[in-house]
């Protein structure tokens, strides 16, 4: 964290105090350290299958979740470690799930792409592109049907936009004025195809106009901008004013997955280095220090606490047993 952000510093936002600044910074640093340790564990063969890292996109999950109540819901695609942690899941159990261990969030049977934690209303990572958008709409329908005031935030990538599920979910949510905020994390490349090659309309937020819902873009590298935009849309949804579509324009610093560690085939090194100058953690850290909300010592303390927490999570995961064979026959849905 010694690197200095080169972007022009902004003044502190209205309503931002030291406690909130500490919470937002800690949340982003936690996700960054968790993902870095996960990458190390994958390289050591402790994590199998696929591993999609959220490094660079932390401001979206943290900014959005900071507007939610614990009883609100979040649902995401397969790059979901950050969303799960931001919603309040135990990092130890999340890491154990990545390791495929019995103490994981899903007893080691879900793995990296299928984190799920009902205790904090995180309704899972979903590996089929776009398939969870109708689920989010269904949860929002259940909330409205039961007369609740919760809200669903549905995270998805730009690669889900051409899918039919995106349009079906948006249409029904708008038709029935359901309390769901569709939050597209546009990192510009989906798996490895640029949005310019995949979408006839590259301003993803504009698709909301076709369904008569509130819609706008937001800087996904600015945690306060995300918090402000999502907060407004959550308030609308909670008040019965219907769904919204937000396009958070962000960037992943790593490749699509650990099988594509740098994304070098479809983007240049210069582009990646340029985007790293917009690192959401560095930008926010410098912003709150310039506003004298946090000191250098505060930042160091946050980093140490998070490092210790993530080291403990790795040790916990390493020490957890693998699931016994009997677990193959549990948690299986059967009618009748």
C-alpha positions in Angstrom: 0.0 0.0 0.0 3.0 2.3 -0.2 2.2 3.3 -3.8 0.6 6.7 -4.2 -2.4 7.2 -6.4 -1.7 9.7 -9.1 -5.3 10.9 -9.7 -6.4 14.3 -8.5 -7.6 14.1 -4.9 -11.2 14.7 -4.1 -12.6 16.3 -1.0 -14.4 14.1 1.4 -18.0 13.5 0.5 -20.9 14.9 2.6 -21.8 12.4 5.4 -18.5 10.7 5.3 -17.0 10.4 8.8 -14.0 8.6 10.2 -16.0 5.5 11.2 -17.5 5.1 7.7 -14.1 5.8 6.1 -12.6 3.1 8.2 -15.4 0.6 7.4 -15.2 1.2 3.6 -11.4 1.1 3.5 -11.2 -2.1 5.7 -13.8 -3.8 3.5 -11.9 -3.2 0.3 -8.5 -4.1 1.9 -10.1 -7.3 3.2 -11.3 -8.4 -0.3 -7.9 -7.5 -1.8 -5.9 -9.5 0.7 -8.3 -12.4 0.6 -8.0 -12.6 -3.1 -4.2 -12.3 -3.1 -4.0 -15.2 -0.6 -6.4 -17.2 -2.6 -4.2 -16.8 -5.6 -1.2 -18.0 -3.6 -3.1 -21.0 -2.4 -4.2 -21.8 -5.9 -0.6 -21.7 -7.1 0.3 -24.1 -4.3 -2.4 -26.6 -5.4 -4.6 -26.0 -2.4 -7.5 -24.7 -4.4 -8.8 -26.8 -7.3 -11.0 -26.0 -10.3 -11.4 -22.4 -11.4 -10.6 -19.2 -9.4 -11.9 -15.8 -10.6 -10.3 -13.0 -8.7 -12.0 -9.7 -7.8 -8.8 -7.6 -7.5 -9.5 -4.1 -8.8 -13.3 -4.2 -8.5 -13.5 -4.0 -4.7 -15.2 -0.6 -4.6 -18.4 -2.0 -6.2 -19.2 -4.7 -3.7 -18.1 -2.6 -0.7 -19.9 0.6 -1.8 -23.1 -1.2 -2.7 -23.2 -3.4 0.4 -22.7 -0.4 2.7 -26.2 0.8 1.7 -27.9 -2.5 2.6 -29.4 -3.8 5.8 -28.4 -7.2 7.0 -31.8 -8.6 6.1 -31.5 -7.4 2.5 -30.3 -9.9 -0.1 -27.4 -10.0 -2.5 -26.8 -12.5 -5.3 -23.8 -12.7 -7.7 -22.1 -14.6 -10.5 -18.9 -16.6 -10.2 -16.5 -13.8 -9.4 -18.3 -13.5 -6.0 -15.7 -13.8 -3.2 -15.8 -10.0 -2.7 -19.6 -9.8 -2.6 -19.8 -12.6 -0.1 -17.2 -11.0 2.2 -18.8 -7.6 1.8 -22.2 -9.0 2.9 -20.6 -10.2 6.1 -19.6 -13.8 5.6 -16.9 -15.2 7.8 -13.5 -15.1 5.9 -12.4 -18.3 7.5 -15.4 -20.2 6.3 -15.2 -18.6 2.9 -11.5 -19.6 2.5 -12.3 -23.1 3.7 -14.9 -23.4 1.0 -12.3 -22.4 -1.6 -10.1 -25.1 -0.2 -12.9 -27.6 -0.5 -13.1 -28.3 3.2 -15.9 -29.4 5.5 -15.9 -26.2 7.5 -16.5 -24.1 4.4 -19.7 -22.2 3.8 -21.1 -25.1 1.7 -19.2 -27.9 3.5 -16.6 -27.7 0.7 -19.0 -28.8 -2.0 -19.5 -25.5 -3.7 -16.0 -24.2 -4.1 -14.9 -20.8 -5.5 -17.8 -20.3 -7.8 -20.6 -21.3 -5.5 -20.2 -19.5 -2.2 -23.5 -19.2 -0.3 -24.3 -17.8 3.2 -27.9 -17.8 4.3 -26.9 -16.3 7.6 -26.1 -13.0 5.9 -28.6 -13.4 3.1 -26.0 -13.9 0.4 -27.7 -16.1 -2.0 -24.8 -17.5 -3.9 -22.4 -17.3 -6.7 -23.7 -18.8 -9.9 -21.5 -20.2 -12.6 -23.9 -20.1 -15.5 -23.7 -16.7 -17.1 -26.8 -14.7 -16.5 -28.7 -17.5 -14.8 -29.0 -15.8 -11.5 -30.8 -12.7 -12.8 -34.2 -14.5 -12.9 -33.5 -15.8 -9.4 -32.9 -12.2 -8.1 -36.2 -11.2 -9.7 -37.9 -14.2 -8.1 -36.6 -13.2 -4.7 -37.8 -9.7 -5.2 -41.2 -11.1 -6.2 -41.3 -13.1 -3.0 -40.5 -10.0 -0.9 -43.3 -8.0 -2.5 -45.8 -10.9 -2.3 -45.1 -11.3 1.4 -45.3 -7.6 2.1 -41.6 -7.2 3.2 -39.4 -4.1 2.7 -36.1 -5.9 1.9 -34.2 -5.2 -1.3 -32.2 -7.5 -3.6 -28.9 -6.3 -5.2 -28.1 -8.5 -8.1 -24.4 -8.3 -9.3 -23.5 -9.5 -12.8 -20.9 -8.8 -15.5 -21.1 -7.3 -18.9 -20.9 -10.8 -20.4 -24.4 -11.5 -19.1 -26.1 -8.6 -20.9 -26.5 -10.4 -24.3 -28.2 -13.3 -22.5 -31.9 -13.7 -22.7 -32.2 -14.1 -18.9 -31.0 -10.5 -18.5 -33.9 -9.1 -20.6 -36.5 -11.5 -19.2 -35.6 -10.6 -15.6 -35.5 -6.9 -16.3 -38.9 -7.0 -18.0 -40.7 -8.8 -15.3 -39.0 -6.8 -12.5 -40.2 -3.6 -14.2 -43.6 -4.9 -15.1 -44.3 -5.8 -11.4 -42.2 -3.0 -9.8 -40.1 -5.4 -7.9 -37.5 -4.3 -5.2 -34.4 -5.3 -7.1 -31.3 -3.3 -8.1 -29.5 -4.8 -11.1 -25.8 -3.8 -10.7 -23.7 -4.6 -13.8 -20.0 -4.7 -13.1 -18.7 -3.7 -16.5 -15.0 -4.7 -16.5 -14.9 -4.3 -20.3 -13.9 -7.8 -21.3 -16.3 -10.5 -19.9 -14.1 -13.6 -20.3 -11.8 -12.0 -22.9 -14.1 -10.3 -25.4 -14.4 -6.5 -25.3 -17.8 -5.0 -24.9 -17.3 -3.3 -28.3 -17.2 -6.7 -30.0 -20.1 -8.2 -27.9 -22.7 -5.5 -27.6 -24.5 -3.3 -30.2 -25.1 -0.8 -27.3 -22.0 -0.5 -25.2 -23.6 1.9 -22.7 -25.1 -0.9 -20.7 -27.1 1.4 -18.3 -29.2 2.5 -21.3 -30.9 -0.9 -21.5 -32.9 0.2 -18.5 -34.7 2.7 -20.6 -36.2 -0.1 -22.7 -37.9 -1.4 -19.5 -38.9 2.0 -18.0 -36.7 1.7 -15.0 -34.3 4.1 -13.3 -30.9 3.7 -14.8 -27.5 5.4 -14.9 -23.7 4.7 -15.1 -21.4 5.1 -12.1 -17.6 5.1 -11.6 -17.0 1.6 -10.3 -13.5 2.6 -9.1 -14.9 5.2 -6.6 -16.4 3.5 -3.6 -18.3 6.7 -2.6 -19.8 7.1 -6.0 -21.0 3.5 -5.9 -22.4 4.0 -2.4 -24.3 7.1 -3.4 -25.8 5.7 -6.6 -26.7 2.3 -5.1 -28.1 4.0 -2.0 -30.5 6.1 -4.1 -31.7 3.1 -6.0 -32.1 1.0 -2.9 -34.2 3.7 -1.3 -36.4 3.8 -4.4 -36.9 0.1 -4.4 -37.6 -0.1 -0.7 -40.2 2.6 -1.1 -42.1 0.6 -3.7 -40.9 2.6 -6.7 -39.5 -0.4 -8.6 -36.2 -1.8 -9.9 -33.2 0.0 -11.3 -30.2 -0.8 -13.5 -26.8 0.6 -12.6 -23.7 0.1 -14.7 -20.5 0.3 -12.6 -17.6 0.9 -14.9 -14.7 -0.9 -13.3 -11.7 -3.0 -14.2 -10.1 -6.2 -13.1 -6.4 -6.1 -12.6 -5.9 -9.8 -13.1 -7.1 -12.0 -16.0 -10.5 -13.6 -16.2 -9.4 -16.5 -14.0 -6.2 -18.1 -12.7 -6.1 -20.0 -16.0 -5.7 -16.6 -17.6 -3.5 -14.8 -15.0 -2.9 -11.5 -16.8 -5.4 -11.3 -19.6 -2.4 -10.6 -21.9 -4.0 -12.1 -25.0 -6.7 -9.4 -25.3 -5.3 -6.3 -23.6 -2.0 -4.6 -23.4 0.3 -4.3 -20.4 0.2 -0.5 -20.8 -3.6 -0.6 -20.5 -3.5 -2.6 -17.3 -0.8 -0.3 -15.8 -2.8 2.8 -16.7 -5.9 1.3 -15.1 -4.0 0.5 -11.9 -3.5 4.2 -11.5 -7.2 4.2 -10.6 -6.8 1.6 -7.9 -10.0 2.0 -5.8 -8.2 1.3 -2.5 -5.4 3.8 -3.2 -7.7 6.5 -4.4 -10.0 6.2 -1.4 -7.1 5.9 1.1 -5.5 9.1 -0.2 -8.8 10.9 -0.3 -9.7 10.2 3.4 -6.2 11.0 4.5 -6.2 14.3 2.6 -9.5 15.0 4.4 -7.9 14.1 7.7 -10.5 11.5 8.4 -7.8 8.8 8.8 -4.1 9.0 9.6 -1.3 7.0 8.2 -1.2 5.1 11.5 -5.0 4.3 11.1 -4.3 2.9 7.6 -1.4 0.8 8.8 -3.5 -0.6 11.7 -6.3 -1.5 9.2 -3.8 -3.3 7.0 -2.3 -5.2 9.9 -5.7 -6.3 11.2 -6.8 -7.4 7.8 -3.5 -9.3 7.2 -3.8 -11.1 10.5 -7.5 -12.0 9.7 -6.7 -13.4 6.3 -3.6 -15.3 7.6 -5.9 -16.8 10.2 -8.5 -17.7 7.5 -5.8 -19.6 5.5 -4.7 -21.4 8.6 -8.3 -22.3 9.4 -8.9 -23.6 5.9 -5.6 -25.6 5.9 -6.6 -27.2 9.2 -10.2 -28.1 8.2 -10.7 -31.7 7.1 -11.9 -32.7 3.7 -15.6 -33.7 3.5 -16.3 -37.4 4.2 -17.7 -39.5 1.4 -21.1 -39.5 3.2 -21.5 -35.8 2.4 -22.1 -36.8 -1.2 -25.6 -37.9 -0.2 -26.5 -34.9 1.9 -28.1 -31.6 0.9 -29.7 -33.1 -2.2 -33.2 -32.0 -3.2 -35.7 -34.8 -3.7 -39.4 -34.5 -4.3 -41.9 -36.7 -2.5 
